[in-house]
Amino acid sequence: HFQFTSTAGELGGSASFLRVPRGILEGRVGPEGLSFVTHSRESIGDASATLVHRYRGRWDGDALRFTMQTEGGSSAHVPVEFVARRAVAASGAR
């Protein structure tokens, strides 16, 4: 789930990762799409690490085609690709 705000090319808001909203950092929006970073924590036993999630979204009509790359933690991460579409409000308004 994404909640975006934008002012003068800067992107803010939140992006949910594993159902937990994370604050958007280093957010940029432009004619080709948007990019931003979020952070999360990984804990294994007594050890913990900060994960960095880098998102890049490209406009495709009414959708955004995303690639998310995760860095850090205890295992290797491959890029994840997905498509995000605007949610329709209960009243039918967008």
Secondary structure, 3 states (H helix, E strand, C coil): CEEEEEECCEEEEEEEECCEEEECEEEEEECCEEEEEEEEEEEECCEEEEEEEEEEEEEECCEEEEEEEEECCCCCCCCEEEEEECCCCCCCCC
